[in-house]
Amino acid sequence: MAKPKIDLENPIVKIAFEILEKQTKIALETPQDVEKAVIPIYAIPKAKAHQKPKTKAEQFGSGVLIKIKNQYFILSSTHLFESFEGFVLQTGIGDGSLIEQISGERFSSGKIETPYSNYLDATVFHIQSDISENLKNLAISLEDLEFNDDDKKVQPIYLTSGFRNKKSNTEGNQVYSKREAYSSLEVDNETYEIYNIDHIPQFVTAYEDDILVDGRWQKSPIPRGFSGGAVIKIEGTNIRNPLSKIKKTKQKLKAIITEQHREKNNKPEIFK
């Protein structure tokens, strides 16, 4: 499948892809100090009126574990919380790790009954139960957050990281999950305007429907389950000045993923 309007034989296009590939390689080799804090969120789904209560946990999305002073929180997306019963989450680390039940209280930018009434769709889940040392060791701190806008001379690589529910499941009291990350760039001002998104409180990266793999175009994966995951800035990368001396790179949490739009009605594909 050929992606329209891009001539892969054009010398300028080739140079652009070489620059992007080089910076992306640097980004992917950067220590995963923030990415490691992205965890899968499982819970018992709500049963419909005609259904029996469900007992098996399913993955609804992702979250980012953060420690503030001596307290632990999960940053995630509000709309996930309308899909399951109660205020108990389940999570786990890696293949075959034991399920951990996490209880707590939720603080949100919108009401749980109407999660889309507030466009930020943001939730902070304050953990009030004991969690394992394994989980505690994954948590990031406030120093890992990126609060500043990018310099106009800098266009860094970003990673969107989460767990696709296609690759996350539970078996007995064990969790089998695979964290993934996709490299991207922030969209231009025109794309913000197309989606009527305010770029001050929200952040949007591109997520192409067609991606180039080994010189051939193929469909990108559907990232269902990424909601609540992380948008990670790779500090030190810059496709606008690729000849500059490479600085030490570092992951910084830029935003939380709330939704993803595939290409439709001539609108570009995005993560927000």
FISEPA-873837 format. One record per residue (C-alpha): residue number from 1; x, y, z; residue in three letters. Coordinates in nm, 3 decimals, padded with zeros to 5 digits. Example, Ala and Ser with C-alpha at 12.3 -4.5 7.8 and 13.67 -1.06 7.14 Angstrom:
2
<pt seq="1" u="01.230" v="-00.450" w="00.780" type="ALA"/>
<pt seq="2" u="01.367" v="-00.106" w="00.714" type="SER"/>
END
This chain:
272
<pt seq="1" u="00.000" v="00.000" w="00.000" type="MET"/>
<pt seq="2" u="00.141" v="00.337" w="-00.099" type="ALA"/>
<pt seq="3" u="00.085" v="00.636" w="00.121" type="LYS"/>
<pt seq="4" u="-00.049" v="00.917" w="-00.100" type="PRO"/>
<pt seq="5" u="00.135" v="01.241" w="-00.167" type="LYS"/>
<pt seq="6" u="00.472" v="01.118" w="-00.040" type="ILE"/>
<pt seq="7" u="00.739" v="01.032" w="-00.296" type="ASP"/>
<pt seq="8" u="00.985" v="00.804" w="-00.117" type="LEU"/>
<pt seq="9" u="01.236" v="00.851" w="-00.401" type="GLU"/>
<pt seq="10" u="01.246" v="01.228" w="-00.360" type="ASN"/>
<pt seq="11" u="01.593" v="01.324" w="-00.222" type="PRO"/>
<pt seq="12" u="01.444" v="01.576" w="00.021" type="ILE"/>
<pt seq="13" u="01.197" v="01.317" w="00.150" type="VAL"/>
<pt seq="14" u="01.481" v="01.069" w="00.194" type="LYS"/>
<pt seq="15" u="01.683" v="01.319" w="00.399" type="ILE"/>
<pt seq="16" u="01.378" v="01.399" w="00.612" type="ALA"/>
<pt seq="17" u="01.319" v="01.030" w="00.686" type="PHE"/>
<pt seq="18" u="01.687" v="00.978" w="00.767" type="GLU"/>
<pt seq="19" u="01.677" v="01.265" w="01.018" type="ILE"/>
<pt seq="20" u="01.356" v="01.134" w="01.173" type="LEU"/>
<pt seq="21" u="01.490" v="00.777" w="01.194" type="GLU"/>
<pt seq="22" u="01.813" v="00.892" w="01.358" type="LYS"/>
<pt seq="23" u="01.635" v="01.101" w="01.621" type="GLN"/>
<pt seq="24" u="01.378" v="00.826" w="01.680" type="THR"/>
<pt seq="25" u="01.655" v="00.572" w="01.736" type="LYS"/>
<pt seq="26" u="01.807" v="00.803" w="01.997" type="ILE"/>
<pt seq="27" u="01.464" v="00.842" w="02.160" type="ALA"/>
<pt seq="28" u="01.404" v="00.468" w="02.179" type="LEU"/>
<pt seq="29" u="01.748" v="00.409" w="02.330" type="GLU"/>
<pt seq="30" u="01.687" v="00.664" w="02.607" type="THR"/>
<pt seq="31" u="01.650" v="00.503" w="02.954" type="PRO"/>
<pt seq="32" u="01.283" v="00.430" w="03.022" type="GLN"/>
<pt seq="33" u="01.267" v="00.624" w="03.350" type="ASP"/>
<pt seq="34" u="00.913" v="00.748" w="03.277" type="VAL"/>
<pt seq="35" u="00.788" v="00.472" w="03.049" type="GLU"/>
<pt seq="36" u="00.842" v="00.212" w="03.321" type="LYS"/>
<pt seq="37" u="00.577" v="00.389" w="03.533" type="ALA"/>
<pt seq="38" u="00.304" v="00.315" w="03.276" type="VAL"/>
<pt seq="39" u="00.088" v="00.032" w="03.410" type="ILE"/>
<pt seq="40" u="-00.216" v="-00.160" w="03.279" type="PRO"/>
<pt seq="41" u="-00.550" v="-00.101" w="03.453" type="ILE"/>
<pt seq="42" u="-00.779" v="-00.399" w="03.503" type="TYR"/>
<pt seq="43" u="-01.119" v="-00.406" w="03.673" type="ALA"/>
<pt seq="44" u="-01.446" v="-00.600" w="03.685" type="ILE"/>
<pt seq="45" u="-01.665" v="-00.464" w="03.404" type="PRO"/>
<pt seq="46" u="-02.017" v="-00.346" w="03.474" type="LYS"/>
<pt seq="47" u="-02.284" v="-00.596" w="03.374" type="ALA"/>
<pt seq="48" u="-02.585" v="-00.483" w="03.174" type="LYS"/>
<pt seq="49" u="-02.931" v="-00.516" w="03.329" type="ALA"/>
<pt seq="50" u="-02.998" v="-00.851" w="03.159" type="HIS"/>
<pt seq="51" u="-02.655" v="-00.996" w="03.242" type="GLN"/>
<pt seq="52" u="-02.522" v="-01.181" w="03.543" type="LYS"/>
<pt seq="53" u="-02.256" v="-00.994" w="03.746" type="PRO"/>
<pt seq="54" u="-01.913" v="-01.043" w="03.592" type="LYS"/>
<pt seq="55" u="-01.623" v="-01.183" w="03.792" type="THR"/>
<pt seq="56" u="-01.325" v="-01.175" w="03.555" type="LYS"/>
<pt seq="57" u="-01.114" v="-00.861" w="03.539" type="ALA"/>
<pt seq="58" u="-01.054" v="-00.704" w="03.199" type="GLU"/>
<pt seq="59" u="-00.808" v="-00.440" w="03.089" type="GLN"/>
<pt seq="60" u="-00.980" v="-00.106" w="03.035" type="PHE"/>
<pt seq="61" u="-00.681" v="00.117" w="02.981" type="GLY"/>
<pt seq="62" u="-00.351" v="00.236" w="03.118" type="SER"/>
<pt seq="63" u="-00.225" v="00.468" w="03.389" type="GLY"/>
<pt seq="64" u="00.092" v="00.639" w="03.508" type="VAL"/>
<pt seq="65" u="00.213" v="00.569" w="03.861" type="LEU"/>
<pt seq="66" u="00.355" v="00.870" w="04.044" type="ILE"/>
<pt seq="67" u="00.484" v="00.928" w="04.397" type="LYS"/>
<pt seq="68" u="00.432" v="01.265" w="04.566" type="ILE"/>
<pt seq="69" u="00.603" v="01.283" w="04.904" type="LYS"/>
<pt seq="70" u="00.507" v="00.949" w="05.061" type="ASN"/>
<pt seq="71" u="00.179" v="00.906" w="04.871" type="GLN"/>
<pt seq="72" u="00.116" v="00.714" w="04.548" type="TYR"/>
<pt seq="73" u="-00.122" v="00.814" w="04.271" type="PHE"/>
<pt seq="74" u="-00.229" v="00.689" w="03.929" type="ILE"/>
<pt seq="75" u="-00.277" v="00.948" w="03.656" type="LEU"/>
<pt seq="76" u="-00.531" v="00.830" w="03.401" type="SER"/>
<pt seq="77" u="-00.838" v="00.917" w="03.196" type="SER"/>
<pt seq="78" u="-01.184" v="00.980" w="03.346" type="THR"/>
<pt seq="79" u="-01.391" v="00.789" w="03.091" type="HIS"/>
<pt seq="80" u="-01.223" v="00.461" w="03.189" type="LEU"/>
<pt seq="81" u="-01.384" v="00.474" w="03.531" type="PHE"/>
<pt seq="82" u="-01.742" v="00.461" w="03.399" type="GLU"/>
<pt seq="83" u="-01.678" v="00.111" w="03.263" type="SER"/>
<pt seq="84" u="-01.625" v="-00.085" w="03.584" type="PHE"/>
<pt seq="85" u="-01.776" v="-00.141" w="03.925" type="GLU"/>
<pt seq="86" u="-01.659" v="00.022" w="04.247" type="GLY"/>
<pt seq="87" u="-01.328" v="00.189" w="04.330" type="PHE"/>
<pt seq="88" u="-01.092" v="-00.108" w="04.319" type="VAL"/>
<pt seq="89" u="-00.841" v="-00.141" w="04.037" type="LEU"/>
<pt seq="90" u="-00.618" v="-00.432" w="03.951" type="GLN"/>
<pt seq="91" u="-00.276" v="-00.423" w="03.791" type="THR"/>
<pt seq="92" u="00.041" v="-00.625" w="03.753" type="GLY"/>
<pt seq="93" u="00.392" v="-00.609" w="03.613" type="ILE"/>
<pt seq="94" u="00.527" v="-00.813" w="03.326" type="GLY"/>
<pt seq="95" u="00.438" v="-01.162" w="03.213" type="ASP"/>
<pt seq="96" u="00.288" v="-01.380" w="03.481" type="GLY"/>
<pt seq="97" u="00.315" v="-01.134" w="03.770" type="SER"/>
<pt seq="98" u="00.058" v="-01.161" w="04.047" type="LEU"/>
<pt seq="99" u="-00.248" v="-00.938" w="04.028" type="ILE"/>
<pt seq="100" u="-00.246" v="-00.652" w="04.276" type="GLU"/>
<pt seq="101" u="-00.574" v="-00.504" w="04.393" type="GLN"/>
<pt seq="102" u="-00.555" v="-00.130" w="04.453" type="ILE"/>
<pt seq="103" u="-00.821" v="00.066" w="04.634" type="SER"/>
<pt seq="104" u="-00.844" v="00.441" w="04.669" type="GLY"/>
<pt seq="105" u="-01.040" v="00.752" w="04.581" type="GLU"/>
<pt seq="106" u="-01.066" v="00.935" w="04.255" type="ARG"/>
<pt seq="107" u="-01.030" v="01.305" w="04.180" type="PHE"/>
<pt seq="108" u="-01.149" v="01.410" w="03.837" type="SER"/>
<pt seq="109" u="-01.196" v="01.711" w="03.614" type="SER"/>
<pt seq="110" u="-01.549" v="01.587" w="03.535" type="GLY"/>
<pt seq="111" u="-01.824" v="01.378" w="03.692" type="LYS"/>
<pt seq="112" u="-01.791" v="01.003" w="03.652" type="ILE"/>
<pt seq="113" u="-02.148" v="00.984" w="03.518" type="GLU"/>
<pt seq="114" u="-02.064" v="01.230" w="03.240" type="THR"/>
<pt seq="115" u="-01.689" v="01.198" w="03.178" type="PRO"/>
<pt seq="116" u="-01.701" v="01.396" w="02.854" type="TYR"/>
<pt seq="117" u="-01.871" v="01.697" w="03.014" type="SER"/>
<pt seq="118" u="-01.521" v="01.829" w="03.078" type="ASN"/>
<pt seq="119" u="-01.298" v="01.807" w="02.772" type="TYR"/>
<pt seq="120" u="-00.983" v="01.745" w="02.976" type="LEU"/>
<pt seq="121" u="-01.107" v="01.392" w="03.066" type="ASP"/>
<pt seq="122" u="-00.841" v="01.371" w="03.340" type="ALA"/>
<pt seq="123" u="-00.840" v="01.163" w="03.658" type="THR"/>
<pt seq="124" u="-00.606" v="01.127" w="03.954" type="VAL"/>
<pt seq="125" u="-00.655" v="00.806" w="04.154" type="PHE"/>
<pt seq="126" u="-00.516" v="00.836" w="04.509" type="HIS"/>
<pt seq="127" u="-00.399" v="00.491" w="04.620" type="ILE"/>
<pt seq="128" u="-00.500" v="00.421" w="04.979" type="GLN"/>
<pt seq="129" u="-00.411" v="00.054" w="05.003" type="SER"/>
<pt seq="130" u="-00.071" v="-00.107" w="05.042" type="ASP"/>
<pt seq="131" u="00.115" v="-00.179" w="04.719" type="ILE"/>
<pt seq="132" u="00.416" v="-00.398" w="04.653" type="SER"/>
<pt seq="133" u="00.774" v="-00.273" w="04.644" type="GLU"/>
<pt seq="134" u="00.782" v="-00.375" w="04.278" type="ASN"/>
<pt seq="135" u="00.509" v="-00.123" w="04.200" type="LEU"/>
<pt seq="136" u="00.661" v="00.144" w="04.422" type="LYS"/>
<pt seq="137" u="00.991" v="00.114" w="04.234" type="ASN"/>
<pt seq="138" u="00.815" v="00.198" w="03.907" type="LEU"/>
<pt seq="139" u="00.670" v="00.530" w="04.023" type="ALA"/>
<pt seq="140" u="00.797" v="00.858" w="03.883" type="ILE"/>
<pt seq="141" u="00.821" v="01.182" w="04.083" type="SER"/>
<pt seq="142" u="00.727" v="01.545" w="04.019" type="LEU"/>
<pt seq="143" u="01.078" v="01.599" w="03.881" type="GLU"/>
<pt seq="144" u="00.987" v="01.370" w="03.589" type="ASP"/>
<pt seq="145" u="00.702" v="01.597" w="03.471" type="LEU"/>
<pt seq="146" u="00.741" v="01.843" w="03.183" type="GLU"/>
<pt seq="147" u="00.562" v="02.170" w="03.251" type="PHE"/>
<pt seq="148" u="00.733" v="02.391" w="02.992" type="ASN"/>
<pt seq="149" u="00.643" v="02.445" w="02.627" type="ASP"/>
<pt seq="150" u="00.900" v="02.352" w="02.366" type="ASP"/>
<pt seq="151" u="01.135" v="02.619" w="02.235" type="ASP"/>
<pt seq="152" u="01.038" v="02.720" w="01.880" type="LYS"/>
<pt seq="153" u="01.380" v="02.609" w="01.761" type="LYS"/>
<pt seq="154" u="01.326" v="02.260" w="01.902" type="VAL"/>
<pt seq="155" u="01.101" v="01.982" w="01.775" type="GLN"/>
<pt seq="156" u="01.161" v="01.680" w="01.996" type="PRO"/>
<pt seq="157" u="01.053" v="01.321" w="01.955" type="ILE"/>
<pt seq="158" u="00.761" v="01.207" w="02.168" type="TYR"/>
<pt seq="159" u="00.660" v="00.855" w="02.269" type="LEU"/>
<pt seq="160" u="00.301" v="00.748" w="02.336" type="THR"/>
<pt seq="161" u="00.311" v="00.454" w="02.576" type="SER"/>
<pt seq="162" u="00.042" v="00.222" w="02.705" type="GLY"/>
<pt seq="163" u="-00.101" v="-00.129" w="02.701" type="PHE"/>
<pt seq="164" u="-00.315" v="-00.257" w="02.416" type="ARG"/>
<pt seq="165" u="-00.595" v="-00.474" w="02.552" type="ASN"/>
<pt seq="166" u="-00.533" v="-00.711" w="02.263" type="LYS"/>
<pt seq="167" u="-00.203" v="-00.799" w="02.433" type="LYS"/>
<pt seq="168" u="-00.314" v="-00.780" w="02.798" type="SER"/>
<pt seq="169" u="-00.507" v="-01.046" w="02.983" type="ASN"/>
<pt seq="170" u="-00.546" v="-01.221" w="03.318" type="THR"/>
<pt seq="171" u="-00.521" v="-01.590" w="03.391" type="GLU"/>
<pt seq="172" u="-00.614" v="-01.698" w="03.741" type="GLY"/>
<pt seq="173" u="-00.433" v="-01.459" w="03.973" type="ASN"/>
<pt seq="174" u="-00.170" v="-01.360" w="03.718" type="GLN"/>
<pt seq="175" u="-00.139" v="-01.071" w="03.474" type="VAL"/>
<pt seq="176" u="00.001" v="-01.107" w="03.124" type="TYR"/>
<pt seq="177" u="00.062" v="-00.769" w="02.970" type="SER"/>
<pt seq="178" u="00.292" v="-00.599" w="02.722" type="LYS"/>
<pt seq="179" u="00.372" v="-00.230" w="02.735" type="ARG"/>
<pt seq="180" u="00.428" v="-00.066" w="02.397" type="GLU"/>
<pt seq="181" u="00.545" v="00.274" w="02.278" type="ALA"/>
<pt seq="182" u="00.509" v="00.455" w="01.946" type="TYR"/>
<pt seq="183" u="00.730" v="00.744" w="01.841" type="SER"/>
<pt seq="184" u="00.571" v="01.063" w="01.712" type="SER"/>
<pt seq="185" u="00.583" v="01.442" w="01.687" type="LEU"/>
<pt seq="186" u="00.354" v="01.716" w="01.808" type="GLU"/>
<pt seq="187" u="00.099" v="01.814" w="01.544" type="VAL"/>
<pt seq="188" u="00.099" v="02.158" w="01.380" type="ASP"/>
<pt seq="189" u="-00.133" v="02.446" w="01.469" type="ASN"/>
<pt seq="190" u="-00.364" v="02.364" w="01.179" type="GLU"/>
<pt seq="191" u="-00.439" v="02.020" w="01.325" type="THR"/>
<pt seq="192" u="-00.522" v="02.173" w="01.664" type="TYR"/>
<pt seq="193" u="-00.767" v="02.400" w="01.482" type="GLU"/>
<pt seq="194" u="-00.921" v="02.116" w="01.279" type="ILE"/>
<pt seq="195" u="-01.011" v="01.933" w="01.600" type="TYR"/>
<pt seq="196" u="-01.096" v="02.257" w="01.784" type="ASN"/>
<pt seq="197" u="-00.845" v="02.172" w="02.057" type="ILE"/>
<pt seq="198" u="-00.696" v="02.436" w="02.284" type="ASP"/>
<pt seq="199" u="-00.320" v="02.374" w="02.279" type="HIS"/>
<pt seq="200" u="-00.264" v="02.534" w="02.621" type="ILE"/>
<pt seq="201" u="-00.433" v="02.273" w="02.846" type="PRO"/>
<pt seq="202" u="-00.409" v="01.990" w="02.593" type="GLN"/>
<pt seq="203" u="-00.131" v="01.830" w="02.392" type="PHE"/>
<pt seq="204" u="-00.166" v="01.639" w="02.066" type="VAL"/>
<pt seq="205" u="00.074" v="01.411" w="01.879" type="THR"/>
<pt seq="206" u="00.040" v="01.259" w="01.535" type="ALA"/>
<pt seq="207" u="-00.053" v="00.892" w="01.496" type="TYR"/>
<pt seq="208" u="-00.045" v="00.798" w="01.131" type="GLU"/>
<pt seq="209" u="-00.291" v="00.546" w="00.989" type="ASP"/>
<pt seq="210" u="-00.014" v="00.427" w="00.756" type="ASP"/>
<pt seq="211" u="00.342" v="00.386" w="00.880" type="ILE"/>
<pt seq="212" u="00.664" v="00.311" w="00.696" type="LEU"/>
<pt seq="213" u="00.825" v="-00.020" w="00.798" type="VAL"/>
<pt seq="214" u="01.138" v="-00.141" w="00.614" type="ASP"/>
<pt seq="215" u="01.057" v="00.084" w="00.319" type="GLY"/>
<pt seq="216" u="00.694" v="-00.028" w="00.284" type="ARG"/>
<pt seq="217" u="00.369" v="00.124" w="00.403" type="TRP"/>
<pt seq="218" u="00.150" v="-00.073" w="00.641" type="GLN"/>
<pt seq="219" u="-00.143" v="-00.004" w="00.873" type="LYS"/>
<pt seq="220" u="-00.055" v="00.110" w="01.223" type="SER"/>
<pt seq="221" u="-00.190" v="-00.095" w="01.518" type="PRO"/>
<pt seq="222" u="-00.519" v="00.010" w="01.677" type="ILE"/>
<pt seq="223" u="-00.405" v="00.124" w="02.025" type="PRO"/>
<pt seq="224" u="-00.723" v="00.029" w="02.212" type="ARG"/>
<pt seq="225" u="-00.626" v="00.026" w="02.580" type="GLY"/>
<pt seq="226" u="-00.382" v="00.318" w="02.555" type="PHE"/>
<pt seq="227" u="-00.625" v="00.562" w="02.719" type="SER"/>
<pt seq="228" u="-00.467" v="00.682" w="03.042" type="GLY"/>
<pt seq="229" u="-00.118" v="00.604" w="02.915" type="GLY"/>
<pt seq="230" u="00.171" v="00.847" w="02.880" type="ALA"/>
<pt seq="231" u="00.284" v="01.102" w="02.626" type="VAL"/>
<pt seq="232" u="00.658" v="01.119" w="02.689" type="ILE"/>
<pt seq="233" u="00.891" v="01.392" w="02.569" type="LYS"/>
<pt seq="234" u="01.244" v="01.280" w="02.486" type="ILE"/>
<pt seq="235" u="01.444" v="01.578" w="02.607" type="GLU"/>
<pt seq="236" u="01.758" v="01.625" w="02.401" type="GLY"/>
<pt seq="237" u="01.616" v="01.514" w="02.064" type="THR"/>
<pt seq="238" u="01.548" v="01.772" w="01.793" type="ASN"/>
<pt seq="239" u="01.459" v="01.705" w="01.429" type="ILE"/>
<pt seq="240" u="01.486" v="02.077" w="01.344" type="ARG"/>
<pt seq="241" u="01.858" v="02.086" w="01.412" type="ASN"/>
<pt seq="242" u="01.984" v="01.729" w="01.365" type="PRO"/>
<pt seq="243" u="02.345" v="01.839" w="01.312" type="LEU"/>
<pt seq="244" u="02.371" v="01.993" w="01.656" type="SER"/>
<pt seq="245" u="02.568" v="01.811" w="01.921" type="LYS"/>
<pt seq="246" u="02.355" v="01.542" w="02.081" type="ILE"/>
<pt seq="247" u="02.276" v="01.627" w="02.441" type="LYS"/>
<pt seq="248" u="02.213" v="01.370" w="02.708" type="LYS"/>
<pt seq="249" u="01.857" v="01.256" w="02.652" type="THR"/>
<pt seq="250" u="01.594" v="01.208" w="02.920" type="LYS"/>
<pt seq="251" u="01.230" v="01.104" w="02.936" type="GLN"/>
<pt seq="252" u="00.980" v="01.357" w="03.074" type="LYS"/>
<pt seq="253" u="00.604" v="01.305" w="03.118" type="LEU"/>
<pt seq="254" u="00.430" v="01.561" w="02.897" type="LYS"/>
<pt seq="255" u="00.065" v="01.449" w="02.905" type="ALA"/>
<pt seq="256" u="-00.182" v="01.168" w="02.967" type="ILE"/>
<pt seq="257" u="-00.351" v="01.000" w="02.670" type="ILE"/>
<pt seq="258" u="-00.729" v="01.048" w="02.670" type="THR"/>
<pt seq="259" u="-00.827" v="00.938" w="02.321" type="GLU"/>
<pt seq="260" u="-00.708" v="00.850" w="01.975" type="GLN"/>
<pt seq="261" u="-00.863" v="00.943" w="01.641" type="HIS"/>
<pt seq="262" u="-00.810" v="00.744" w="01.322" type="ARG"/>
<pt seq="263" u="-00.826" v="00.919" w="00.987" type="GLU"/>
<pt seq="264" u="-01.184" v="01.020" w="00.910" type="LYS"/>
<pt seq="265" u="-01.349" v="01.285" w="00.695" type="ASN"/>
<pt seq="266" u="-01.004" v="01.408" w="00.584" type="ASN"/>
<pt seq="267" u="-00.902" v="01.475" w="00.945" type="LYS"/>
<pt seq="268" u="-00.548" v="01.359" w="01.035" type="PRO"/>
<pt seq="269" u="-00.483" v="01.079" w="01.284" type="GLU"/>
<pt seq="270" u="-00.391" v="01.192" w="01.635" type="ILE"/>
<pt seq="271" u="-00.334" v="01.102" w="01.999" type="PHE"/>
<pt seq="272" u="-00.459" v="01.353" w="02.257" type="LYS"/>
END
